[in-house]
Amino acid sequence: MIGERVLAALTLAAALAAAALERAAPLPRAVRQGLPWTAVIEARPPAGATQIIRADYDAAAQRLVLLHCPDATVAPPAEERLDLALPALPAGSEPAAEAARALRAASRSPRALLRALGLGFTGLVRSRPARFDEFFFLLELRHLPRGGILAARLAPGESADARLALLVAAPAAAPRTRAATVEILAGAESPGLASAASKMLKSAGLDVLATASSPPRARTVVYARDGDEAAAADAARALDCPSAEAVDSPDASRAADVSVALGGDCVPFVERAPRPRR
C-alpha cells in the first residue's frame, strides 16, 4: 500500500516535472512529438566489463529495442547515456535480455525511481535537464506490454547504427507458410530435458529439427536466427518458463529458424510437462 502511494506521488511529480522540462529534457519532448528517443545504456554487473547497450524507444508503438554491442567503441554525448546496475550475469546469459529484466524491475521499484528523480534534480542544478530522462524512461516502461521489449545482439563487424535501424523499422513478419523450425541445445544436466522440451514445442506447432547438448548455462535464451522475433517469442512462451527470454541474433549458418538454448532456470518448468513414452 505504501509502495503504491509512493509510486502515485512519483507519477504526479513526473507529470508536473514534464510540464516544466518538456522543452529541455529530450525524452518527454520526443514522446509528446511522437518521435523515437535513443540512448546508450551502460549496464554494469558487479564483476566484469561494462556492457554497452543501444536503446531506441518509440512511445507511440509501445516498443523498446535494446541492442547489445559487445565491441562498441562509440562515445555518445554524456546526456545520451544512462547507467543501469545489473546483477551478476549468469552463465550463458545475454546482456540485452538481462538489461530488459533489470529495467522492468527498476520501473516497479520506488527506490530506483527516487534515485532517478534525485539524479534529475542534480542535473537540473548543473544545467543538465537531460538527466531527468532516466526517471521519465522508467515511468514509460511501466506502460509497456510484456512483448514490448526486443532484445538483440550485434554480430561481429556489424554496424550498430544499421542494425538498430533495421530492428526499429522492421515490419510485422508475414504469416509463415510452414511451421518455424527449432533446434534445442540443452545446457542443463537433467535426464530427458531435451525430449520434454521438444514435446512442449511441438505441441505449440513448432517443428523441432534436432536436439543436442551444449556447455552448461544458468539462463535460458531463445534466439531468432532468421529475424522472426515472433517465432522466438512463441518458442519461449511454449516452454512455460517465466525467465526464458527471446533475443534477436541472426545466424545464416544455423539450419533452424530458432535456437532454444536451455539453461538450469527452466528445468523445473520443463520437467512438469509429460515425458514422451519410450
C-alpha positions as CSV (number, residue, x, y, z in Angstrom):
1,M,0.0,0.0,0.0
2,I,2.8,2.4,1.0
3,G,4.7,1.5,-2.1
4,E,1.7,2.2,-4.4
5,R,1.2,5.6,-2.7
6,V,4.9,6.4,-3.3
7,L,4.6,5.4,-7.0
8,A,1.4,7.5,-7.3
9,A,3.2,10.5,-5.8
10,L,6.1,10.0,-8.1
11,T,3.8,9.8,-11.1
12,L,2.3,13.1,-10.1
13,A,5.7,14.6,-9.7
14,A,6.6,13.3,-13.1
15,A,3.6,15.0,-14.7
16,L,4.5,18.3,-13.0
17,A,8.1,18.0,-13.9
18,A,7.3,17.0,-17.5
19,A,5.3,20.2,-18.0
20,A,8.3,22.3,-16.8
21,L,11.0,20.3,-18.5
22,E,9.3,19.4,-21.8
23,R,11.4,21.9,-23.8
24,A,14.7,20.9,-22.1
25,A,14.6,17.1,-21.5
26,P,14.8,15.0,-24.7
27,L,12.6,12.1,-23.7
28,P,9.3,13.9,-22.7
29,R,9.7,16.2,-25.7
30,A,10.1,13.2,-28.0
31,V,7.1,11.4,-26.5
32,R,4.9,14.5,-27.0
33,Q,6.1,14.9,-30.6
34,G,5.6,11.3,-31.4
35,L,9.3,10.8,-32.2
36,P,11.6,7.9,-31.1
37,W,14.1,8.5,-28.3
38,T,17.5,7.0,-28.4
39,A,20.1,6.5,-25.7
40,V,23.2,4.4,-24.7
41,I,22.8,2.3,-21.6
42,E,25.9,1.4,-19.7
43,A,25.0,-1.8,-17.9
44,R,27.3,-2.5,-15.0
45,P,27.4,-6.0,-13.5
46,P,29.1,-6.4,-10.0
47,A,32.1,-8.0,-11.7
48,G,33.3,-7.9,-15.3
49,A,33.2,-5.3,-18.0
50,T,30.5,-2.7,-18.5
51,Q,28.1,-3.8,-21.2
52,I,27.1,-1.2,-23.8
53,I,23.5,-1.4,-25.0
54,R,21.9,0.9,-27.6
55,A,18.3,1.7,-26.8
56,D,15.6,3.0,-29.1
57,Y,12.2,3.8,-27.6
58,D,9.0,4.5,-29.5
59,A,6.2,5.5,-27.1
60,A,3.5,5.6,-29.9
61,A,4.3,2.0,-30.9
62,Q,4.9,0.9,-27.3
63,R,8.2,-0.7,-28.3
64,L,11.7,-0.6,-26.9
65,V,14.7,-2.1,-28.8
66,L,17.8,-3.0,-26.7
67,L,20.8,-3.8,-28.9
68,H,23.9,-5.2,-27.1
69,C,27.1,-4.0,-28.7
70,P,29.9,-6.3,-27.4
71,D,32.6,-4.4,-29.2
72,A,31.2,-0.9,-29.1
73,T,33.7,1.9,-29.5
74,V,31.4,4.9,-29.9
75,A,31.3,7.6,-27.3
76,P,28.0,9.4,-27.5
77,P,27.5,12.7,-25.5
78,A,27.1,12.2,-21.8
79,E,23.4,13.4,-21.8
80,E,22.6,10.4,-24.0
81,R,23.9,7.9,-21.5
82,L,22.0,6.0,-18.8
83,D,23.6,4.0,-16.0
84,L,22.0,0.6,-15.2
85,A,23.1,-1.7,-12.4
86,L,22.9,-5.3,-13.4
87,P,23.0,-8.4,-11.1
88,A,25.9,-10.8,-11.7
89,L,25.5,-12.1,-15.2
90,P,24.5,-15.8,-15.1
91,A,26.4,-18.3,-17.3
92,G,25.0,-18.2,-20.8
93,S,23.0,-15.0,-20.3
94,E,22.5,-12.3,-22.9
95,P,23.3,-8.7,-21.6
96,A,20.4,-7.2,-23.6
97,A,17.9,-9.7,-22.1
98,E,19.3,-9.1,-18.6
99,A,19.1,-5.3,-19.2
100,A,15.4,-5.8,-20.2
101,R,14.8,-7.8,-17.0
102,A,16.6,-5.2,-14.8
103,L,14.7,-2.3,-16.4
104,R,11.3,-3.9,-15.8
105,A,12.3,-4.4,-12.1
106,A,13.6,-0.8,-11.8
107,S,10.4,0.6,-13.3
108,R,8.4,-1.1,-10.4
109,S,10.9,-0.1,-7.7
110,P,10.1,3.1,-5.6
111,R,13.8,3.1,-4.6
112,A,15.0,3.1,-8.2
113,L,12.5,5.8,-9.2
114,L,13.6,8.0,-6.3
115,R,17.2,7.6,-7.2
116,A,16.5,8.5,-10.9
117,L,14.5,11.5,-9.7
118,G,17.4,12.6,-7.5
119,L,19.8,12.4,-10.4
120,G,17.4,14.5,-12.5
121,F,17.3,17.3,-9.9
122,T,21.1,17.2,-9.5
123,G,21.4,17.5,-13.3
124,L,18.9,20.4,-13.3
125,V,21.1,22.3,-10.7
126,R,24.1,21.7,-13.1
127,S,22.1,22.9,-16.1
128,R,21.7,19.4,-17.5
129,P,18.0,18.8,-17.6
130,A,18.5,15.7,-19.8
131,R,19.4,13.8,-16.6
132,F,15.7,13.7,-15.9
133,D,15.4,11.3,-18.9
134,E,16.3,8.2,-16.7
135,F,13.3,9.0,-14.4
136,F,10.9,9.6,-17.3
137,F,12.2,6.4,-19.0
138,L,11.4,4.2,-16.1
139,L,7.9,5.6,-15.8
140,E,7.4,5.0,-19.6
141,L,8.4,1.4,-19.1
142,R,5.6,0.8,-16.7
143,H,3.2,1.1,-19.6
144,L,5.0,-1.3,-22.0
145,P,3.4,-4.7,-22.6
146,R,5.4,-7.8,-21.8
147,G,6.3,-8.2,-25.5
148,G,7.1,-4.5,-25.9
149,I,10.9,-5.0,-25.4
150,L,13.0,-6.5,-28.1
151,A,16.5,-7.7,-27.0
152,A,19.1,-8.2,-29.7
153,R,22.8,-8.9,-30.1
154,L,25.1,-7.1,-32.6
155,A,27.2,-9.5,-34.7
156,P,30.9,-9.1,-35.0
157,G,31.8,-6.5,-37.7
158,E,28.1,-5.4,-38.0
159,S,27.2,-1.7,-37.9
160,A,25.3,-0.8,-34.7
161,D,23.5,2.1,-36.5
162,A,22.5,0.0,-39.5
163,R,21.3,-2.9,-37.3
164,L,19.3,-0.7,-35.0
165,A,17.7,1.0,-38.0
166,L,16.6,-2.4,-39.3
167,L,15.2,-3.5,-35.9
168,V,13.3,-0.3,-35.5
169,A,11.9,-0.2,-39.0
170,A,11.2,-4.0,-39.3
171,P,7.6,-4.5,-40.4
172,A,5.4,-7.2,-38.8
173,A,6.5,-10.6,-40.1
174,A,4.3,-12.1,-42.8
175,P,2.4,-15.2,-41.8
176,R,4.6,-18.3,-42.3
177,T,3.6,-20.8,-44.9
178,R,5.2,-23.5,-42.7
179,A,5.9,-24.1,-39.1
180,A,9.0,-22.4,-37.7
181,T,11.9,-24.8,-37.3
182,V,13.7,-25.2,-33.9
183,E,16.9,-26.7,-32.6
184,I,17.2,-27.5,-28.9
185,L,20.6,-27.0,-27.2
186,A,20.4,-28.5,-23.7
187,G,22.8,-26.7,-21.3
188,A,21.5,-28.3,-18.1
189,E,22.0,-31.8,-16.7
190,S,18.6,-33.3,-16.4
191,P,17.7,-36.7,-18.0
192,G,15.1,-36.3,-20.7
193,L,15.1,-32.5,-20.6
194,A,15.6,-32.0,-24.3
195,S,12.9,-34.6,-25.1
196,A,10.4,-32.9,-22.7
197,A,11.2,-29.5,-24.2
198,S,10.8,-30.9,-27.7
199,K,7.3,-32.2,-26.9
200,M,6.3,-28.8,-25.5
201,L,7.5,-27.0,-28.6
202,K,5.8,-29.5,-30.9
203,S,2.5,-29.1,-29.0
204,A,2.8,-25.3,-29.8
205,G,3.0,-26.0,-33.5
206,L,6.8,-25.7,-33.9
207,D,8.9,-28.1,-36.0
208,V,11.8,-29.4,-33.9
209,L,14.6,-30.4,-36.2
210,A,17.2,-31.6,-33.7
211,T,18.3,-31.7,-30.1
212,A,21.9,-31.6,-28.8
213,S,23.9,-30.9,-25.7
214,S,25.7,-27.6,-25.1
215,P,28.0,-26.1,-22.4
216,P,26.3,-25.6,-19.0
217,R,24.3,-22.4,-18.7
218,A,22.2,-20.9,-16.0
219,R,19.9,-18.9,-18.2
220,T,17.6,-20.0,-21.0
221,V,17.7,-17.9,-24.1
222,V,15.7,-18.4,-27.3
223,Y,17.4,-17.0,-30.4
224,A,15.7,-15.8,-33.5
225,R,18.1,-16.9,-36.3
226,D,16.2,-15.6,-39.3
227,G,15.0,-12.3,-37.9
228,D,11.5,-13.6,-37.0
229,E,11.3,-12.4,-33.4
230,A,7.6,-13.6,-33.1
231,A,8.7,-17.2,-33.7
232,A,11.3,-16.9,-31.0
233,A,8.8,-15.4,-28.6
234,D,6.3,-18.2,-29.4
235,A,9.0,-20.8,-28.5
236,A,9.9,-19.0,-25.3
237,R,6.2,-19.0,-24.2
238,A,5.8,-22.6,-25.2
239,L,8.4,-23.6,-22.5
240,D,6.2,-22.1,-19.9
241,C,9.3,-20.7,-18.1
242,P,9.0,-17.1,-16.9
243,S,12.7,-16.4,-17.1
244,A,13.2,-17.6,-20.8
245,E,13.9,-14.5,-23.0
246,A,13.8,-14.2,-26.7
247,V,16.8,-12.5,-28.4
248,D,17.2,-11.5,-32.0
249,S,20.6,-12.9,-33.2
250,P,20.5,-13.7,-36.9
251,D,22.8,-16.6,-38.0
252,A,22.6,-17.9,-41.5
253,S,24.8,-20.8,-40.7
254,R,22.1,-22.4,-38.5
255,A,19.7,-24.8,-40.1
256,A,16.8,-23.8,-37.8
257,D,14.8,-20.6,-37.6
258,V,15.0,-20.6,-33.8
259,S,17.7,-21.9,-31.4
260,V,16.4,-22.8,-27.9
261,A,19.4,-22.7,-25.5
262,L,18.0,-24.4,-22.4
263,G,19.5,-23.5,-19.0
264,G,19.1,-24.6,-15.5
265,D,16.5,-21.9,-14.8
266,C,13.8,-23.6,-16.9
267,V,14.5,-27.2,-15.7
268,P,11.6,-27.2,-13.1
269,F,9.1,-25.9,-15.6
270,V,10.0,-28.2,-18.5
271,E,10.1,-31.2,-16.2
272,R,6.5,-30.6,-15.3
273,A,5.5,-31.5,-18.8
274,P,4.5,-35.1,-19.5
275,R,7.5,-37.1,-20.8
276,P,7.3,-38.9,-24.1
277,R,6.9,-42.6,-23.7
278,R,9.9,-44.7,-24.5
